[in-house]
Amino acid sequence: MKVDLVALVGERVKLRRTGGKYVGKCPFHEDRKPSFQIDPAEGFYKCWGCGKTGDAVQWVRERFGTAFVEAVEQLARHAGIELPRAEVGQARESRKHLAPLYQALAEAQRIYWSGMAKSPMAGAFLREERGLKPEIIQKFELGAVGRGVLQLLRRPDQVLLAAGLAVQGEHGRVYDRFRNRVMFPIRNERGHLVSFAGRSLTKADHIPKYLNGPETELFHKERELYGLHLAKSEIRKQKRAVVVEGYFDVIQGHQAGDMCLVASMGTAISHSQVLRLLQLTDEIVFVFDGDGPGRKASLAAAKVFLAAMGDGKSARFAFLPDDHDPDSFLRCYGIIEWQSLLASALPLSQVLARYVSHGLDLAVPECQVVAAGKARECLNLIKDAPMYAKALSAHLERVTRIPLATEHTKWRAS
């Protein structure tokens, strides 16, 4: 199957020809000058800024967060051809080597699940400290591990390492990645088990409280959203997704009755994650702590959303009271106050206006120039929402008191 990579990427990125190649601003990071390059002869793209590289299949996987086979099938539909059964079979055959990884993860999950009944400490932590009911523990398949599971799994070291269940030490010794932890199975959108995360039951400064599984052939953290396989039908029904940070935030939300929650698993939301949610709904509500780091994280999410959005899509931002995350807020105040918090979430334009004007006296021309620079930075992130870009530009012009000519508006006007 031959795919025109320039045409495919050109639906998303404004490209210009330079010699035998095409260049444009990278869609995967904030790119101030074109560092994204396509070589049509080779059929590959590469960003010299962030290092992203790949072919047409990888482009679809990055953009939509799909698995390999689904990306191949999507490209076939895009090209208007029926993919031969043999080609689908070949694609699936090429993934057969992953079967031992899935099997190791599934067996580990059975051991972790049975470990919950054998760990009074883990059970008390979930039921008493976190207030989780047995049915919600079962719904999210929470488990527990003590000294490890590798001896019980009895699988080749290379399989355990490739599945993310083991770590190799300096002298080649292989040992358990997860010990003395409550275990969270991480499933992809289709419900396939792809990794684990663990919350420590030991209070020690040298032990990380949360430990995520590593990047593997099955698990790409920037593409997955914790709980999406359980939330996606409710997201479609409610016409909104609620993005939080942590595992317990999602679990507590489901227990309280809000099943639209998904988590970025402790890291900043990615371009691929936002794109996938926008395939399910037109609105995303981001929930952040109300402190300085929370405000900073909200701005990062706003910028990612700008780069991913299309016209008709929207984002709002809810900020929690001090000393609360969604988990603790729901336990303290309940679902009614939670819904009230979400209802009062700030629209994207207001968050950006606050960012542009923060700490500046906009009666002073020099401050107006600084604010205008920040506004242009935001506007130039928008790639697929010309109407919103125009409306946001007008809004930020009123804030900065300076006309905002941007590369985006120039391109749309040409």
N, C-alpha and C positions, 0 to 999 in steps of 0.2 A: 504494500500500500504506500503510494507516494503522496506526501503531504507538502503543500506550499507553506513552509514555515514563516516566510515573510508575510504572506496574507493572513495566516493564523494569528501571529503576534500583532500584526498591524491593526487588528480589531480592538486591541487593548492599548497599544503603544504607538505614538506618532513617530514614524521612522523616516529617515532620509538616507538616500544612497550616497556612499562614499567609496568610489572605486568599485570593486566587486562585492562590497559588503554594505550592510545597513546598520545605522546607529540610531539610538534614541535614549531617552531617560529610563533608567531601570525601574520596573514596576514593583520590585521587591524591597527597595529601601529608598530613603530620601536622597534623591540624586540631583545635585545642583547643576551638574553639566553632564551631557550624554556620555555614559560609560558602559551602556548596554549595546552589544554588537551581535549581529547575525551574519553568519557565513552561509549563504543559500546553497553554495556548491557542496559544502560538507553537511548541511542540514543541522547545524548546531548553533546555539546561542551561548553567549558568555557575558557576564558583567564583570568588568575590571575593577569595580568598586567593592561589591560585596562577595564576589566569587561564585555566584550562582551560575550554573552551566547545565546544558542538557539539550535534548532533541525535542521533537514535537510531542512525544508521549510524556516526557518529563514536564514540558510546559503545561499540558493539561492537568497533570497530577499536582503541580505546584499551584495552579490557578484555582482549581476546583476541589483539591484535597481528595481526589479519587485514587483508588487502587490501580495497579498496572493494567489488569484486564479491562476494567471499566474505562480507563483512559483510551485504550486501543479501540474499544467499541464506540466511544464518543467521537474519536477522530474519524472513524468510518462513516458515522452518521453525518458529521460535518462535511465530509467529502462527497456525500450523497451516494455512497456505494454500500452494497450489502456485503458484509464481511464473510468470506468463505468459512464454512465450519472448520475446515482444516487449519485456517489461520487462527481462529479462536482456540482450537485445540492446542496448537503450538504455543500460544501465549500462556495457556493454562499449564501446559507441560513444563514450560520454563520456570514455573513457580513451584513445581513439585518438591524441589529441594528444601522448601520451607516447611513441609509437613512435619519433620522431626522437631522443629522449633515450636509449632503449634501444639504438638503432642506433649512436649516438655512443660510448656506453660499450663496446659490443661491439667496435667498430673500434679504440678506444683499447687495449682488452685485447689484441687481436692485435698491435698495435705494441709494447706493453709486453712481451709474451711473446717476441717476436722480439728485443727489446732485450736480453734476458738473455744470449743467445748472443754478443752484441756487446759485453758489458760484463765484462771480466775481473775488475774490482773487485767487482761485484755477485756474480759466480759464486764468487769466493774468499771473500767475506763469508759467503755461505750455506753453502758446503761446508766451509770450513776453520774459520771462527770459530764458526758455529752448528752444524756437524756434520750438515747435512742431506743426505740421499741424493737422487740424481736423481729417483727415483720419488716421493718426498714433495714435492719442488719441483714436479713435474708435477701431483700430486694437488691441491695448493693453488693451482696456476696462477700461481706467483710470477713476477713480471716485473721489468724494470728500465727506468728512463728516465734520459736524460742531460739535454739542453738543453730537452726538451719535445716535445709531439706536435701542437700546434695547427696548425702549418703542414702537417703530413701529413694531418690530419683534413679540413681544408678544408670546414668546416661553418659555418653562420651563428653569429655571436657569441652570439645569444640562446639557441641550442641548447646551445652549449658552457658557457655560464654556468648554464643551467637544469639541466644534467647534473652540475654540480659539477666540471667539468674545467678551468674557467678562472676567473680573478679579474679584476675590473675595477678599474683604478687610479684615482687621484684625477682625472686628466684624461681619463678615459673609455677609456684604452687597455686592451685585453684581453690578458692573458698567461697562461701555463701556471700552474696551481696546483701541479703536481708537477714538480720538477726534481732530478736527481742523487739518485734514491731507488730502493730496492728497493720494488716495488709489490705490494700485497695486494689482489686483487679481493674485494669484499664482495658475497656473494650472499645473498638472502633465503632463508627456509625452503624455498621452492619451487624454489630453484636459480637464480632470475633475478638477473642482475648488476644491482646498484642503486647501487654506489658503489665507491670505492677508498680505500685508506690507503697511506701511503708512509713508509718508514724511511730517514732521511738516510744517504748514504754520505760526507757531508762533515762533518768535526768542526769546528764553529764555534759559539761561544756564541750568536750571533744567529739561528741556524737551529734550529728545533725538531727534536728527534730523530725524533719521530713526528708525522705530519700526517694528520688524518682528513678525508675529504670532508665538505662542508657538508650541512646539512639541505636536502633537495630534495623534489619531489613523489614521487620514487621511494624516497628514503632518509630514514627517520625513526630516528635512532640509538637512541632509547629503546625502540623496538619490535624491533630486530634484534639477533641474537646471532651473533657471528662463528663460523662452522663448524657452525651448527645443521643446515644442509641435508645435511651429511656425517655428523652425529652422531645424528640423531633416531632412526634405526632401532636403533642400539646402545643409546641411552638407554632405549628401550622394552624391549629385550632384557635389559639389565642392571638395569633398574628403578631407575636413579638417573642424575642429571645432575651433572656436576662443573663448577662455574663458576670460571673464572680471569679474569685481567684482560687479558692481552695476546695479540696475534696469534701470536707465537712460542711462547707457552705452549701454545696449542692444537695448533700444528703439531708441536712436540716430543712432546706427548702421543700424537698419532696415530702418530708414528714409533716411539715406545717400545711402543705396543700398547694404550694406553688411548684408545679412540675415543668416550668419553662426554663429552669436554671441549668446552665452548663458552666464548666470551669476551664480556665486557661492553664490550670495545674501549676500555679505559683510563678508563672513567668508572664511577660508582656504578651498581649494578644497579637497574633500574627496576621499578615495579609491573607494567607490561605484560610485561616479560621474565620475571619470576617466574611470573605467571599462565600464560604460554605453556608454560613448562617443567612446571608442575604439571598441565597437560593431558596431558603425555607420561609423567609418572612421579610417584610419591608421595614421592620423596626427592631433595633437592638437597644436594650437598656444596659448600660455598664454601671456596675456598683463598685464604689471605691471607698477606702477610709477617708475621713475628712481632714487628715493631717497633711503635712507638707509632702511626704512621699506619695500619698494618695492623690493629691492634686497633680503632682508630676506624672504619675502613672496615667491619670485621666487625659492629660495632654498628649501623651504618647499614643494612647488608644484613639483619640480624636484624629490624630494625623494619619494613623493606619486606616481609619474609617474613610477619611477624605480620599485617600488613594484608591480605595476599593469600591466606593459607592457609585451608584448610578442615579439618575433623576428618579424621584419617587421613593427613594430610600432615606431613612432617617435614623439618627442616633440621639439618645438622651443619656444623661449622666446623673446618677444618684450618689450622694455623699453621706456616709454614716456618721453618727455622733462619735466623739472621741472615745477611745478605748473599746470600740466595738468592731467586729467583723460581721458578715452576714449570719454566721453560725450563732454567735453570742447574742446578736440583736434579735434573731428569731426566738431564741430561748428565753430572753428577758421580756420581750414586748409582744410577741405573737404575730400571727398572720395579718391581722387588721392594720397594725402599725406598719408592718412591712409593705403592704399594698399602698398605704398612704405615702410611705417613703418613695416608692416607685412612681406614684402618680405625680409627685412634686419634682421629679427629676428634671434637670435643666436641659433645654435643647442644645444641640451641637453649636449653633450659631452663638448662643450666649456664653458657652464655655470658651469659644474662640475669642469672643469680644473681651472677656476677662483676661485671657492670656495676652492679647495684643496690648491692652491698656494697663496691665499690672505694674504698679510702682512708678507710673509715669504721670507727669502733670501735662495733660494734653492741651493746656492753654499756652504751653511753651513750644515754639516751632521746632526746636531741636528734639523734643520728646515726640512730637508728631511724626517726624522723620523716622525715628526708631520704631514707633508703633506701625507705621506704614510698611517698613521692611518686614516686620513680623507677620503682618497681614498678607503681604505678597508671598511670603514663604508658605503660608497655609493655602492660599489660592492656587499656587503652582503645583500643589500636590494633586489637585482634582484632575482626573483624566477622562472620566466617562459621565460627568454630570454637568453639562454646559448650562442648563437652566439654573441649577443650584449655584453654580459658580457665579453667574450673573447676579443672582439675588444676594448671595453672601458678600460679593464685592461691594454692592450698594450699601449693605448693612455695615460693613467694616469701614467704608468711606465716611459714614456718619460718625463712627467711633473715632477714627484717626483724624478726620477733618482734612484729608488729603486724597485727591483722585488716585485710584489704584490701577494703573496700567500693568497688566501681568502678561507673562508669556502665554498663559492659558487663554486669556481673553483675546490676545492678538491672533492666536492660532484659530480660535473659533470665528473670529471676524474675517479671516482671510479665505 
